[in-house]
Every structure is written in C-alpha cells, then in structure tokens.
Amino acid sequence: MLLHLGMVVVGLPYAFQGQMGVDTVKGGARQPSQIELDGARFQCRHVAAIAAKLAT
C-alpha cells in the first residue's frame, strides 16, 4: 500500500557491517545493544541522504 502511494522503502544496507555475524543477538523485544543503536544512526543518515537526492 505504501509503495502504491509513492513511498520509498529504505532498509539498513549491507554497508553497515554491524549487522553481519552471529556472535551477538540482534533484534527482538529487548533493550537495543550498542551495535543496534549504531545501526539506527547509520540508517538515519542513509535515509536522509536518499531523501536529499529525491528532493533535488
């Protein structure tokens, strides 16, 4: 539905290396780890960069 309305889905890209590996638990209903907080900041910058490109 959101794509139909012109929304753009921007996920966390593989450029964020913190999401790789199985050495720590990632995701789920718990307090976020430092890696997950770093991933959220990375994705925020990524979304802002894509929005800036679309706005021009």
N, C-alpha and C positions, 0 to 999 in steps of 0.2 A: 504494500500500500504506500509506504513512504517513497519508494523509488518511482512509483506512478505519479506521485505529486512533485517530483523533481528533486527529492532529497538525495544526497550523496552519502553512501556508507563508507566510512573511513575506519578501518581496523588498525590494530597495532602491527606495524610491518616487521618483517624478519630482520630489519636493520637494527632493531633493539635486541641485543644479544642476551639480555637478562631473562628472556622467556625461553631460552634454549636449555636443554638438560633436564635431568630428572633427579638431581641431587637434593632439591628442596620442594616442598609442597607449594603449588601455585594455584590460586583461585579458591573458590569455595566460600562458605559462610563463616568467616573468622576475621580477626583483625589483619589488615594488609601488612605484608612484610616490606622491608626497605626496597627490595627488588621490584615489588608490585607498585610501590609509590613512585619509584624511578620510571617505571613503565608508563604510569599515568601521566607523568610530566612529559615524557618523550612523546606520547600520543597527543597531548595537548598542543605541543609545538608543531607536530605533524599536521594536525587538523587545521591549525592557524595558518600554516604555510599553504595548504591546499585551498583554504578559503580565500587567501590573498590572491592566489593565482586565478581563481574563478571570478573574483571581483574586478579584475582588470579587463 
